[in-house]
Amino acid sequence: MQDFVDLGEKFIFLVMLIASILALAVFTERWIVYRWNLTKEANHFLDLLVQHLRKKDILGIENLILNQGRETVYTRFTKFSLEREKENPKGLSELMEGQILKEKIVLEERLPILNTLGNNTPFIGLLGTVLGVIKAFYGLGTLGNSGAEVVMRSISTALLATAAGLAVAIPVVMANNYFSRKLKVIMANLEIVSKEVHANLVVSGKAHHSSHHSSSHH
């Protein structure tokens, strides 16, 4: 019984260690992915893009994408929209909706890992505490009054498991919330771009746009 509980406690601390390393790895990887899409340059690109769209300046938009050094979710989406608009203007709205969902899947990747760790590490820690308390009472039963020190030590180790669980869970939950919030912002921006593209290039001024386009080839 004692051996089983000892083994259980060691296993739980090992799980905590693995969980914290995994959480750190996921956080770092996602942070790198999100960082490029949330810079001032990315927001500046969005502002300029909307201005060009309202002027129906396709050439300006193409130059804007070329001048953007690093590819972001916005440049990718704009490129996609312009290409599809030439091929299939009538179905553009649906195509852009599909592309937004595709980008969302890419951005949401690995976030469920953070969610799972944030929700479950406190319970794993609690399990460690329960095992520790079982061990402490078991020791008290076998050692009698002389075992008080052993019992105190066991209980303090047991509480350490809960503390470790919370220490892993709290930053993980905060990181998960941070990414979820940023994801909403990026998705909202893509929706805005898709509405601007649809309103300016598909619904209104198609003639202006095509004549502009053909003139840019001369």
N, C-alpha and C positions, 0 to 999 in steps of 0.2 A: 504493500500500500504506500509506504513512505517513498520507496524507490520510484513508484509510478508518478506520485505527485511531484517529486524532484525533477523527474524527466519532463513532466508537463510544464513546470515552471521554466525550465531551460528552453524548451521548445517555444514557449510564448515569447520569451525575450529575443529569440532568434527570428521569429516571425516579425516582431516589432522592428528589428534591425533591417530586415529585408524590405519591409513596408516603407521605412523611411528612405532607404536608398532608391527604391522604385519611384516614390513620390518626388524625390529631388530630381531624378532623371527625367520624368515626365514634365515636371514644371520647367526645367531648363529648356527642353526641346520645344515645348509649346511657346515659351516666352520668346525664343528666337523667331518662331514662325509668326507670332502676333506682332512682334516689335516692328517689323518692316511695314506692316499695314497700318500702324498707328503713329507714324512720325508726322512732323509738321509738313514735310514734303508731300506726304500722301494726302493730307488735307488740302494743301495748296493745289495739288493736281486736281482734286475734286472740284474746287472752286473754279479753276480755269476751264475744266471740262464742261461744266454747266454753262459758263459764258459762251464757249465755242458752240455748244449744242444749240443754244438759243439763237445764235447767229447763223446756224446751219453750216458752220465752217468745217467741213470734213477734213480738208487739208491741214487746217490748224490743229485738229484733234490728232491726226496721224503724226504730226510733228511733235505734239505734246507727249505722245506715247514714246516716240523715239528719244526725246530729251530726258525722259524719266530713266535715270541710270539703272535702278534696280526694279525688277518686276514685282508688282504688288497685286493683290487680289483685284484692285480697281483697274490697273492697266490691262490685266488679263481679261477682265469682264468687258472693258470698253472695246478691246481688240475683237473679242468674240462678237459683240453686238454689231460692230461696223461690218464685219465679214458677213454675218447672217443677214444683215439689212440689205446688202447687195443681192444676196441669193434669194431671200424669201421674206420680203417686207411684210407680207400679210400675216405670216406666222411668227413674226418677231417677238411679240409679247410672250407667247408660250415658250419660245426658245429661251428667252431671257429668264423667265421664271425657272425653267429647268436648270439653267446655268447657275442661278443663285442657290438653288438646292444643292447643286454639285459642290459649289464653293463652301457651303455650310458643312457638308459632310467632311470635307478636307479640314476645315477649321475645328470641327468638333472631335476629330480623331484623338484618341487617348484621353480625352477629358473624362469618360466614364471610369477610367482607372482611378483618377483623383476622387471622383464621387464615391466609388466603392470603398477606397481606403479611408476617406473622411468619415463615412458612415459606420464603418466596422471596427476600426482600430480601438475606439473606446471600449467596445464589448470584448475584444480580445484581451485588453488590459484588465478588464473586470474579471474575466475568466482566470487570469493569472492571480488576481487578488483572492478570488474564491479558493483556488488551489492552495495558496499560501496560508489562508486562514484555516483550511482543513488540516494542513500540516501542523500549524501551531496548536490547534486543539488536540490533535493526535499526540503531539509531543507532551502536552500538559497532562493528558490521560496516562501516558506511560511513565513520565518522569516525576509526576506529582509536583509538590511545591518547589522542589529543587530545580525544576525545569523552567522557572519563570523567565530567566534570561534568554533561554533558547526560544521560548514562546515570543518574547518581545522582538527578538531578531527576526523570527519568521514573519511576524505581522508587518514589521517595517519593510521587509523585502516584498511582501505581498502588496503593500500599498504602492511600492515603487512601480509595480506592473501597471496599476491604474494611471499613475502619473505619466508613465512612458506612453500609454495609449492616448492620453489627452495631449501630450506634447507632440505626438505625430499628427493627431487628428485636427487640432486647431489651425496650424498653418496650412494644412492640406485643404481644409474647408474654405479658408480665406483665399487661397490660390484659385480654387475651383470657382468661387464667386466672382473673383477678379476676371477670369477668362470668360465666364458666362456673360458678364456685363459688357466686356469688350466685343464679344461675338455679336451681341444685340446691336451695338453701335455699327459694326461693319455691315451687318445684314441690312440695317436701316439705310445706310449710305448706298448700298447696292440697289435697294428698292428705289431710292431717289433717282439714281442714275438711269435705271431701267424706265422709270416714268418719264424722265426728261427725254431720253432717246425716243421713246414711243410718241410722246407729244410733239416733239420738234422734227423728227425725221420721218415718221410714219403717217401721223394724222394730218399735220399741217405742212404746207409748202413743199410737197414732194417734187413739184415741177421746178421750183427754185433750186432745190437740192440736186436734181438730176442735171439741170443746165449748168449749175456750178461745178458739178462733178465732171461733166464732159468738157467744160471749158478748162478745167485744171489739167486735162490730158493734152490740150493743144500746145 
